[in-house]
Amino acid sequence: MQSTATELFKDSQSYIYNWTFQWIKQLGLDNQGSHFVNSILLLLLVVLFLIIIDYFTKRTLLLLTIKAIRRSTNRFDDLLIRNKTLKLVAHFVPILVAQYIMPIIFMGFPTWKENSNKILDIATTVVSLLIIHSLLKSLRDMLRMKKSFADKPLESYLQVCQIILLFIGGTICFSILTGKSPWSFLLSLGAASAILMLVFKDTILGFVASIQVSANDSIRVGDWIEMPKYGADGTVKEINLNNVKVQNFDKTITTIPTHTLLSDSFKNYRGMQQSGGRRLKRAINIKISTIRFLENEEIERLKNIQILRPYIEERAKTIDQFNTEQQIDQSSPINGRKMTNLGMFRAYTLTYLRQNPNIHKTMPLMVRQLASTEHGVPVELYFFVNDIRWEYYEGIVSDVFDHLFAATKYFDLEIFENPASDDFRRAIRHKSLHDFADQQR
């Protein structure tokens, strides 16, 4: 029964080809020309027919499945639609149809018929690999929705799978075209391994680096990293096989070779983001000539600063006790221990920071004096802001220093700054007035 159906199909193929051949031959062409024109005409008609079949197959398949997908609560089938998996599956129908129709087209050219079969086999291989690739993309997108995989370099693993698929596809296509075993292709690759290592050097290095980066958890998608060598200072958007994409804070994109994450150093701010505190380390330069001992009247006046009063009272008791025990001659201010306006300012700054609700209380907090320079005495503030968001962090820091800059005059201190043009004008005017007064005398 099966052999009878096959014979009938072959007879119908011969009938179609012979009918079109005789029709074309009436145009006055010779046998070879008629066969050639007949094959080209049938090929164009078949290609048009296959395009129509492919279109209606995709439409029908989508209509049959989209209702079921909408009723489903599983997100994976939605991802299959997004990554066009069903459309790729639909390509198998015209390929199967073509395998039955192609013998009609090239009946006059047996060599072309054999080559067309190879092309269809290659098309089947390519579509199969594209479907597998689409499934892998859907799996990647599905894993990205899970919190445990959101910061993993899934793109790198997908690209590795792409390379493996390309290698398998190339091997199969080579076997189809040459009619040889895939092992012969693999043996030829062994001889060219040095060239392949050179061509795929960056890919191999990137693959190894992405695995080590993932294993060591040194960088994740969403991390804020800083790598001055490549001008990167921003958020990691993507980690793939060859490079890492970083969106800088000025919205520019910097790409960093993945393997350099192992060979070069970079700064990752993930620890700061997870801790909930962002560090500030900044100094106020005090003019040395304004530093002096405080008189008793000034100390009493500074007691009006509420947050400073407990410190002054406790400090005064400690100093008085020491001076009394050591029998210090207090007729000279330099004898014994005295309060200074700079020390009082440091104490005020530390107390102010401790009482500021925007400063992290469980993290290091200090106000210290650094070595004096030609720019004065640096009073360094070291603390952590409890809001790691950049704009809020900068606002809090600005408020702190605005307050401290304004507070220095209450301690009779001056902040060091280089002379400006107004300073020179005032100095010249003052000297001119002084010279004029001397002349009048």
C-alpha positions as CSV (number, residue, x, y, z in Angstrom):
1,M,0.0,0.0,0.0
2,Q,2.8,2.4,0.9
3,S,4.8,1.6,-2.3
4,T,1.6,2.3,-4.3
5,A,1.2,5.7,-2.7
6,T,4.8,6.5,-3.3
7,E,4.6,5.6,-7.0
8,L,1.4,7.7,-7.4
9,F,3.2,10.7,-5.8
10,K,6.2,10.2,-8.1
11,D,3.9,10.0,-11.1
12,S,2.1,13.2,-10.1
13,Q,5.6,14.9,-9.7
14,S,6.5,13.8,-13.2
15,Y,3.2,14.9,-14.6
16,I,3.5,18.4,-13.1
17,Y,7.1,18.8,-14.4
18,N,6.4,17.4,-17.8
19,W,3.3,19.6,-18.2
20,T,5.2,22.8,-17.4
21,F,8.1,21.6,-19.5
22,Q,6.0,21.1,-22.6
23,W,4.3,24.5,-22.1
24,I,7.7,26.3,-21.9
25,K,9.1,24.3,-24.8
26,Q,6.4,25.8,-27.0
27,L,8.2,29.1,-26.6
28,G,10.8,27.9,-29.0
29,L,13.6,27.0,-26.5
30,D,15.8,23.9,-26.8
31,N,15.6,21.0,-24.4
32,Q,18.4,22.3,-22.0
33,G,17.0,25.8,-22.0
34,S,13.5,24.6,-21.4
35,H,14.6,22.5,-18.5
36,F,16.5,25.5,-17.0
37,V,13.6,27.9,-17.4
38,N,11.1,25.3,-16.1
39,S,13.2,24.7,-13.0
40,I,13.6,28.5,-12.3
41,L,9.8,29.1,-12.8
42,L,8.8,26.2,-10.6
43,L,11.4,27.3,-8.0
44,L,9.9,30.8,-7.8
45,L,6.4,29.4,-7.5
46,V,7.4,27.0,-4.8
47,V,9.2,29.7,-2.8
48,L,6.1,31.9,-3.0
49,F,4.0,28.9,-2.0
50,L,6.3,28.1,1.0
51,I,6.2,31.7,2.2
52,I,2.4,31.6,2.2
53,I,2.5,28.2,4.1
54,D,4.9,29.6,6.6
55,Y,2.8,32.7,7.2
56,F,-0.4,30.8,7.7
57,T,1.3,28.2,9.9
58,K,2.6,30.8,12.2
59,R,-0.8,32.6,12.4
60,T,-2.6,29.3,13.1
61,L,-0.1,28.1,15.7
62,L,-0.2,31.4,17.5
63,L,-4.0,31.5,17.5
64,L,-4.2,28.0,18.8
65,T,-1.7,28.5,21.6
66,I,-2.2,32.2,22.7
67,K,-5.5,31.5,24.4
68,A,-4.1,28.7,26.4
69,I,-1.1,30.8,27.3
70,R,-3.3,33.7,28.5
71,R,-5.2,31.3,30.8
72,S,-1.9,29.9,32.2
73,T,-0.3,31.5,35.2
74,N,3.2,30.2,34.2
75,R,5.4,33.0,32.9
76,F,7.6,30.7,30.8
77,D,5.1,30.3,28.0
78,D,4.8,34.1,27.8
79,L,8.6,34.2,27.4
80,L,8.4,31.7,24.6
81,I,6.1,34.0,22.7
82,R,8.3,37.0,23.4
83,N,11.4,35.1,22.1
84,K,9.5,33.9,19.0
85,T,10.0,30.2,19.8
86,L,6.6,29.2,18.3
87,K,7.3,31.2,15.1
88,L,10.6,29.2,14.7
89,V,8.7,25.9,15.2
90,A,6.4,26.9,12.5
91,H,9.3,27.0,10.0
92,F,9.4,23.2,10.1
93,V,6.1,22.9,8.1
94,P,7.4,24.6,4.9
95,I,10.7,22.7,5.2
96,L,8.8,19.4,5.3
97,V,6.6,20.5,2.4
98,A,9.7,21.6,0.5
99,Q,11.3,18.1,0.9
100,Y,8.4,16.7,-1.1
101,I,8.2,19.4,-3.7
102,M,11.9,20.0,-4.5
103,P,12.3,16.8,-6.5
104,I,9.7,18.2,-9.0
105,I,11.7,21.4,-9.6
106,F,15.0,19.8,-10.4
107,M,13.9,16.7,-12.3
108,G,15.9,17.8,-15.3
109,F,19.0,18.5,-13.2
110,P,19.9,15.5,-10.8
111,T,22.9,17.4,-9.4
112,W,20.8,20.3,-8.4
113,K,18.3,18.0,-6.8
114,E,21.0,16.5,-4.6
115,N,22.3,20.0,-3.6
116,S,18.7,21.1,-2.8
117,N,18.3,18.2,-0.4
118,K,21.5,19.3,1.3
119,I,20.2,22.9,1.6
120,L,17.0,21.6,3.2
121,D,19.0,19.5,5.6
122,I,21.0,22.5,6.6
123,A,17.9,24.6,6.9
124,T,16.4,21.9,9.3
125,T,19.6,22.0,11.3
126,V,19.7,25.8,11.5
127,V,16.0,26.1,12.6
128,S,16.5,23.4,15.2
129,L,19.5,25.3,16.7
130,L,17.5,28.6,16.6
131,I,14.7,26.9,18.5
132,I,17.2,25.7,21.1
133,H,18.7,29.1,21.3
134,S,15.2,30.7,21.8
135,L,14.5,28.2,24.6
136,L,17.7,29.2,26.3
137,K,16.9,32.9,26.0
138,S,13.5,32.2,27.6
139,L,15.2,30.2,30.4
140,R,17.6,33.1,31.0
141,D,14.7,35.6,31.2
142,M,12.8,33.3,33.5
143,L,15.9,33.0,35.8
144,R,16.3,36.8,35.8
145,M,12.8,37.1,37.4
146,K,14.0,35.1,40.4
147,K,15.7,37.1,43.1
148,S,18.5,34.6,43.6
149,F,19.6,34.9,39.9
150,A,18.9,38.6,39.4
151,D,22.6,39.6,39.8
152,K,24.2,36.6,38.2
153,P,26.1,36.9,34.8
154,L,23.4,34.9,33.0
155,E,24.3,36.6,29.7
156,S,27.8,35.1,29.8
157,Y,26.4,31.6,30.2
158,L,24.0,32.2,27.3
159,Q,26.8,33.3,25.1
160,V,28.8,30.1,26.0
161,C,25.8,28.1,25.0
162,Q,25.6,30.1,21.7
163,I,29.2,29.2,20.9
164,I,28.5,25.5,21.6
165,L,25.4,25.6,19.4
166,L,27.4,27.3,16.6
167,F,30.1,24.7,16.9
168,I,27.6,21.9,16.8
169,G,25.7,23.5,13.9
170,G,28.9,24.1,12.0
171,T,30.0,20.5,12.4
172,I,26.7,19.1,11.2
173,C,26.6,21.5,8.2
174,F,30.1,20.5,7.3
175,S,29.1,16.9,7.4
176,I,26.1,17.5,5.2
177,L,27.9,19.5,2.6
178,T,30.9,17.2,2.3
179,G,29.2,13.9,3.0
180,K,32.0,13.1,5.5
181,S,31.8,12.1,9.1
182,P,31.8,14.9,11.7
183,W,34.9,13.4,13.2
184,S,36.9,14.4,10.1
185,F,35.9,18.0,10.8
186,L,36.9,17.7,14.4
187,L,40.3,16.3,13.4
188,S,40.9,19.2,11.1
189,L,40.1,21.6,13.9
190,G,42.7,19.8,16.0
191,A,45.3,20.7,13.5
192,A,44.2,24.4,13.5
193,S,43.9,24.6,17.3
194,A,46.6,27.3,17.6
195,I,44.8,29.5,15.1
196,L,41.5,28.9,16.9
197,M,43.1,29.8,20.3
198,L,44.3,33.1,18.8
199,V,40.9,33.9,17.2
200,F,38.9,33.1,20.3
201,K,41.4,34.4,22.8
202,D,39.2,37.1,24.2
203,T,36.2,34.7,24.3
204,I,38.1,32.1,26.3
205,L,39.5,34.7,28.7
206,G,36.1,36.2,29.1
207,F,34.5,32.8,29.8
208,V,37.1,31.9,32.4
209,A,36.8,35.4,34.0
210,S,33.0,35.4,34.1
211,I,33.1,32.0,35.9
212,Q,35.6,33.2,38.4
213,V,33.8,36.5,38.9
214,S,30.6,34.6,39.6
215,A,32.3,32.1,41.9
216,N,34.1,34.8,43.9
217,D,31.0,37.0,43.9
218,S,33.3,40.0,43.2
219,I,30.8,41.8,40.9
220,R,27.1,41.6,40.2
221,V,24.6,43.2,37.9
222,G,23.5,46.4,39.8
223,D,26.8,46.9,41.6
224,W,28.3,50.4,41.7
225,I,31.9,50.0,40.6
226,E,34.8,52.4,39.9
227,M,37.6,51.6,37.5
228,P,39.5,54.8,36.6
229,K,41.7,53.0,34.0
230,Y,38.6,52.6,31.7
231,G,36.8,55.7,32.9
232,A,34.1,53.7,34.6
233,D,32.2,55.0,37.6
234,G,28.6,53.8,37.7
235,T,26.2,50.9,37.8
236,V,26.9,47.5,36.2
237,K,24.1,46.9,33.7
238,E,25.3,43.7,32.0
239,I,28.0,41.1,32.3
240,N,28.6,39.1,29.2
241,L,31.3,36.9,27.8
242,N,33.5,39.6,26.3
243,N,32.7,42.8,28.3
244,V,31.0,44.4,31.2
245,K,28.7,47.3,30.5
246,V,28.7,50.1,33.1
247,Q,26.3,53.0,33.0
248,N,28.2,56.0,34.4
249,F,26.4,58.6,36.5
250,D,26.5,61.0,33.5
251,K,24.4,58.4,31.6
252,T,27.3,57.4,29.4
253,I,28.1,53.8,28.8
254,T,31.6,52.3,29.4
255,T,32.5,48.8,28.3
256,I,35.2,46.9,30.2
257,P,36.8,43.7,28.9
258,T,35.6,40.9,31.3
259,H,39.0,39.4,31.7
260,T,40.5,42.7,33.0
261,L,38.3,42.3,36.2
262,L,40.8,39.6,37.2
263,S,44.0,41.3,36.1
264,D,43.2,44.9,37.1
265,S,41.9,46.4,40.3
266,F,38.5,48.1,40.7
267,K,36.5,49.4,43.5
268,N,33.1,47.9,44.3
269,Y,30.7,49.9,46.5
270,R,28.4,47.0,47.2
271,G,29.6,46.7,50.8
272,M,28.6,50.4,51.3
273,Q,25.2,49.8,49.8
274,Q,24.5,46.8,51.9
275,S,25.7,48.4,55.1
276,G,23.3,51.2,54.9
277,G,26.0,53.9,55.5
278,R,28.0,56.0,53.2
279,R,31.3,57.4,54.4
280,L,32.5,61.0,54.3
281,K,36.1,62.0,55.0
282,R,36.7,65.7,54.6
283,A,38.7,68.4,56.4
284,I,38.2,72.0,57.4
285,N,41.5,74.0,57.2
286,I,41.7,76.4,60.2
287,K,44.0,79.4,60.0
288,I,46.8,78.8,62.5
289,S,47.1,82.4,63.6
290,T,43.5,82.4,65.0
291,I,44.2,79.5,67.4
292,R,44.5,80.6,71.0
293,F,43.7,80.0,74.7
294,L,40.2,80.9,75.9
295,E,39.6,83.3,78.7
296,N,37.1,82.5,81.5
297,E,34.6,85.1,80.1
298,E,34.7,83.4,76.7
299,I,34.2,80.0,78.3
300,E,31.1,81.2,80.1
301,R,29.8,82.7,76.9
302,L,30.3,79.4,75.0
303,K,28.2,77.6,77.7
304,N,25.2,79.2,76.1
305,I,25.7,76.7,73.3
306,Q,23.4,73.9,74.6
307,I,25.0,70.9,73.1
308,L,28.5,72.1,74.3
309,R,27.6,73.0,77.9
310,P,28.0,69.4,79.4
311,Y,31.4,69.1,77.7
312,I,32.6,72.5,79.0
313,E,31.5,71.7,82.6
314,E,33.2,68.3,82.6
315,R,36.3,69.6,80.9
316,A,36.6,72.5,83.3
317,K,36.5,70.2,86.3
318,T,39.2,68.0,84.9
319,I,41.5,70.9,84.1
320,D,40.9,72.7,87.4
321,Q,41.6,69.4,89.3
322,F,44.8,68.9,87.3
323,N,46.1,72.4,87.8
324,T,45.3,72.3,91.5
325,E,47.1,69.0,92.1
326,Q,50.1,70.1,90.1
327,Q,50.1,73.5,91.8
328,I,50.2,75.3,88.5
329,D,51.0,79.0,88.5
330,Q,48.1,80.3,86.6
331,S,49.3,83.9,86.4
332,S,50.6,83.0,82.9
333,P,48.1,81.4,80.4
334,I,50.8,79.0,79.1
335,N,51.2,77.3,82.4
336,G,49.2,74.1,83.1
337,R,46.3,73.1,81.0
338,K,43.9,75.5,79.3
339,M,41.0,75.2,76.9
340,T,41.6,76.4,73.3
341,N,39.1,77.7,70.8
342,L,40.2,74.9,68.3
343,G,39.7,72.2,70.9
344,M,36.3,73.6,71.8
345,F,35.4,73.7,68.1
346,R,36.4,70.0,67.7
347,A,34.3,69.1,70.7
348,Y,31.3,71.0,69.3
349,T,31.7,69.4,65.9
350,L,31.8,65.9,67.4
351,T,28.8,66.5,69.6
352,Y,26.9,68.1,66.7
353,L,27.5,65.0,64.5
354,R,26.5,62.6,67.3
355,Q,23.2,64.4,67.6
356,N,22.5,64.7,63.9
357,P,19.8,62.1,63.0
358,N,21.2,61.7,59.5
359,I,24.6,60.4,60.8
360,H,25.0,56.6,61.4
361,K,25.6,56.0,65.1
362,T,26.8,52.4,64.9
363,M,29.6,53.2,62.5
364,P,32.9,55.0,63.1
365,L,32.5,58.7,63.9
366,M,35.4,60.9,64.7
367,V,36.8,64.5,64.5
368,R,40.5,64.6,64.5
369,Q,43.3,67.1,63.9
370,L,45.8,66.3,61.1
371,A,49.3,67.6,60.6
372,S,49.5,71.3,59.9
373,T,50.3,72.4,56.4
374,E,50.8,75.6,54.5
375,H,47.0,75.7,54.3
376,G,46.5,75.7,58.1
377,V,45.5,73.0,60.5
378,P,43.1,70.4,59.0
379,V,40.3,69.4,61.2
380,E,39.1,66.2,59.6
381,L,35.5,64.8,59.9
382,Y,35.1,61.1,59.5
383,F,31.6,59.7,59.6
384,F,28.9,57.7,57.8
385,V,25.6,59.1,56.4
386,N,22.7,56.7,57.0
387,D,21.3,57.4,53.5
388,I,23.3,55.9,50.7
389,R,21.4,57.6,47.9
390,W,23.7,60.0,46.1
391,E,21.4,63.1,46.0
392,Y,20.3,62.7,49.6
393,Y,23.9,62.0,50.8
394,E,25.2,65.2,49.1
395,G,22.4,67.2,50.6
396,I,23.1,65.9,54.1
397,V,26.9,66.6,53.8
398,S,26.3,70.1,52.5
399,D,24.0,70.9,55.4
400,V,26.6,69.7,57.9
401,F,29.4,71.8,56.4
402,D,27.2,74.8,55.9
403,H,26.5,74.8,59.6
404,L,30.1,74.2,60.6
405,F,31.5,76.9,58.3
406,A,29.1,79.4,59.9
407,A,29.9,78.2,63.4
408,T,33.6,78.8,63.3
409,K,33.3,82.5,63.9
410,Y,31.6,81.8,67.3
411,F,34.9,80.2,68.3
412,D,36.9,83.2,67.0
413,L,38.4,80.9,64.3
414,E,39.0,81.6,60.7
415,I,38.9,79.1,57.8
416,F,42.0,79.2,55.6
417,E,41.5,80.4,52.0
418,N,43.8,81.8,49.4
419,P,43.6,85.6,48.9
420,A,41.1,86.8,46.3
421,S,41.1,90.0,44.3
422,D,39.0,91.8,46.9
423,D,41.5,91.0,49.6
424,F,44.3,92.6,47.6
425,R,42.2,95.7,47.0
426,R,41.4,96.0,50.7
427,A,45.1,95.6,51.6
428,I,46.1,98.3,49.1
429,R,43.4,100.7,50.2
430,H,44.4,100.1,53.9
431,K,48.0,100.7,53.1
432,S,47.2,103.9,51.2
433,L,45.1,105.2,54.1
434,H,47.9,104.3,56.5
435,D,50.5,106.2,54.4
436,F,48.2,109.2,54.1
437,A,47.8,109.3,57.9
438,D,51.6,109.2,58.4
439,Q,52.0,112.1,56.0
440,Q,49.4,114.2,57.8
441,R,51.4,113.7,61.0
